[in-house]
């Protein structure tokens, strides 16, 4: 029987009603006690790393989780992390970069309803996560509502529904149906053989700016004055940035000349951006911004923090941002289905 480490960090799954609303109160042991079926799947060790609402999660917490996972991987066949849903996609993306190439499944999960509630989605999500953690595919994943999602491609798109998470611009790694993990055929065909080392360095000084019509160019002066090292700009459509009335181009150019790293992406979650198509994209692209292509906002923000933790040289940051670290999963067997 395989052995899995269960790490609790808090979130709705571990919450109960307190004086000021839902608050994480339940330990990893409490959560496991509510799901006795897990004993039939694998041996489990429990660890309580933190107990916070994920809204309060900070980049320092990503590094703490990464360190716990990194030093534990050799001792277990897989790892399951209970986490709040609100910033789960940020944590899963950050872990995808910090952990480097992993040879075992690292699964992040949670729930929309507390483990203590009668009609909670937590039990299914946790069981599905342990099945995935005992599977044959290595990588960092979000498992939620029967979907196995590449961590850096996950995004929370619904606030209440059980199907809260979606895989953005990337196929599901697989599904969990009737106690079976069914991997997506062909999703592994183009995986890289390049291995990346563990590195939990980061710089949290990254600002996310979503453009609206009429954005004041002076916002960039304010961002620079606050000590930020990088900006992710969500432009319009394919990633367009205004260059006529209230032009933002000159301010972006000024910041880049001062050593700021800037990514320009689209506000649209699906299908990605392309700065080469329209003049409003080419104008900013020719200044040297980093294209966001089809990455999620969560992945772009966490990857830029991670990149700036390695180097503040804009060329070095651009190289890291252009390198695929997180769409690489490992399938050591020829089978497309794992029954557990």
HUPEJO-V617091 format. One record per backbone hydrogen bond with DSSP energy under -0.5 kcal/mol. NH is the residue of the N-H (numbers start at 1). CO is the residue of the C=O. E is the energy in kcal/mol with one decimal. If there is no record, write none. Layout:
NH & CO & E
NH & CO & E
This chain:
4 & 43 & -2.9
5 & 78 & -1.9
6 & 45 & -3.3
7 & 5 & -0.6
7 & 80 & -3.0
8 & 6 & -0.5
8 & 47 & -2.8
9 & 82 & -1.7
11 & 52 & -1.1
14 & 11 & -1.2
15 & 12 & -2.1
16 & 23 & -2.1
18 & 21 & -1.6
21 & 18 & -1.8
23 & 16 & -2.1
25 & 14 & -2.9
26 & 14 & -3.1
31 & 27 & -2.2
32 & 28 & -2.4
33 & 29 & -2.1
34 & 30 & -1.0
34 & 31 & -0.8
35 & 32 & -1.6
38 & 35 & -1.9
39 & 36 & -1.7
40 & 37 & -1.7
41 & 38 & -1.6
42 & 38 & -1.7
43 & 2 & -3.1
45 & 4 & -2.0
47 & 6 & -2.5
49 & 8 & -1.7
49 & 47 & -0.8
50 & 8 & -1.6
52 & 9 & -2.3
56 & 53 & -2.4
57 & 54 & -1.5
61 & 58 & -1.5
62 & 58 & -1.2
63 & 59 & -1.9
64 & 60 & -1.8
65 & 61 & -2.6
66 & 62 & -2.8
67 & 63 & -2.5
68 & 64 & -2.1
69 & 65 & -2.7
70 & 66 & -3.0
71 & 67 & -2.3
72 & 68 & -0.7
72 & 69 & -0.9
73 & 69 & -1.6
75 & 72 & -1.7
76 & 72 & -0.6
76 & 73 & -1.0
77 & 3 & -3.2
78 & 3 & -0.8
79 & 105 & -2.1
80 & 5 & -2.9
81 & 107 & -3.2
82 & 7 & -3.0
82 & 80 & -0.5
83 & 109 & -2.6
88 & 85 & -0.8
91 & 87 & -2.1
92 & 88 & -3.1
93 & 89 & -2.0
94 & 90 & -2.8
95 & 91 & -2.7
96 & 92 & -1.6
97 & 93 & -1.3
98 & 94 & -2.9
99 & 95 & -2.4
101 & 196 & -3.1
102 & 100 & -0.6
105 & 77 & -0.6
106 & 139 & -2.9
107 & 79 & -3.1
108 & 141 & -3.1
109 & 81 & -2.8
115 & 13 & -1.9
117 & 114 & -1.5
120 & 117 & -0.9
125 & 121 & -2.0
126 & 122 & -2.7
127 & 123 & -2.6
128 & 124 & -2.8
129 & 125 & -1.9
130 & 126 & -2.3
131 & 127 & -2.2
132 & 128 & -2.1
133 & 129 & -2.6
134 & 130 & -1.2
135 & 132 & -1.6
138 & 136 & -0.5
138 & 330 & -2.0
139 & 104 & -1.3
141 & 106 & -2.9
141 & 139 & -0.6
142 & 149 & -2.7
143 & 108 & -2.0
143 & 141 & -0.5
144 & 142 & -0.5
144 & 147 & -2.0
147 & 144 & -1.9
148 & 174 & -2.7
149 & 142 & -3.1
149 & 147 & -0.6
151 & 140 & -3.0
153 & 150 & -2.3
154 & 151 & -1.2
155 & 166 & -1.3
157 & 155 & -0.6
157 & 164 & -3.0
158 & 164 & -1.2
164 & 162 & -1.4
166 & 155 & -2.1
168 & 153 & -3.2
168 & 166 & -0.6
169 & 167 & -0.6
173 & 148 & -2.5
174 & 148 & -1.2
175 & 182 & -2.4
176 & 146 & -2.2
177 & 175 & -0.6
177 & 180 & -2.5
180 & 177 & -1.4
181 & 338 & -2.2
182 & 175 & -3.3
182 & 180 & -0.7
183 & 181 & -0.6
183 & 336 & -1.7
184 & 173 & -2.3
187 & 184 & -1.3
189 & 186 & -1.2
191 & 188 & -1.6
199 & 98 & -3.0
203 & 305 & -1.7
206 & 204 & -2.5
207 & 230 & -2.4
209 & 207 & -0.6
209 & 232 & -2.8
210 & 208 & -0.5
211 & 209 & -0.7
211 & 234 & -2.2
215 & 212 & -1.8
219 & 216 & -2.2
220 & 217 & -1.7
221 & 218 & -0.6
222 & 218 & -1.7
223 & 219 & -2.2
224 & 220 & -2.3
225 & 221 & -2.2
226 & 222 & -0.9
226 & 223 & -0.7
227 & 224 & -1.6
228 & 223 & -1.4
229 & 205 & -2.7
230 & 205 & -1.5
231 & 261 & -2.1
232 & 207 & -2.8
233 & 231 & -0.6
233 & 263 & -3.3
234 & 209 & -3.0
234 & 232 & -0.6
235 & 233 & -1.0
235 & 265 & -3.0
236 & 240 & -2.4
239 & 236 & -2.9
240 & 236 & -3.2
241 & 280 & -2.0
247 & 244 & -1.3
248 & 242 & -2.3
249 & 242 & -0.6
252 & 248 & -2.0
253 & 249 & -2.5
254 & 250 & -2.3
255 & 251 & -2.2
256 & 252 & -2.1
257 & 253 & -2.1
258 & 254 & -1.3
259 & 256 & -1.6
260 & 255 & -2.6
261 & 229 & -1.9
263 & 231 & -2.8
264 & 290 & -2.4
265 & 233 & -3.1
267 & 235 & -1.1
273 & 293 & -2.2
274 & 238 & -1.3
277 & 274 & -1.1
281 & 278 & -1.2
282 & 278 & -2.7
283 & 279 & -2.6
285 & 281 & -2.3
286 & 282 & -2.3
287 & 284 & -0.9
288 & 285 & -1.8
289 & 284 & -1.1
290 & 262 & -3.0
291 & 289 & -0.5
292 & 264 & -2.1
295 & 292 & -2.0
296 & 152 & -0.6
300 & 296 & -2.5
301 & 297 & -2.6
302 & 298 & -2.1
303 & 299 & -2.6
304 & 300 & -2.2
305 & 301 & -2.1
306 & 302 & -2.3
307 & 303 & -3.0
308 & 304 & -2.7
309 & 305 & -1.0
310 & 306 & -0.5
310 & 307 & -1.4
311 & 307 & -2.0
316 & 313 & -0.5
317 & 313 & -2.5
318 & 314 & -2.6
319 & 315 & -1.9
320 & 316 & -2.1
321 & 317 & -2.7
322 & 318 & -1.5
323 & 319 & -0.5
323 & 320 & -1.2
325 & 323 & -0.9
329 & 327 & -0.7
330 & 138 & -1.6
332 & 136 & -1.1
332 & 330 & -0.6
338 & 181 & -3.0
340 & 179 & -1.0
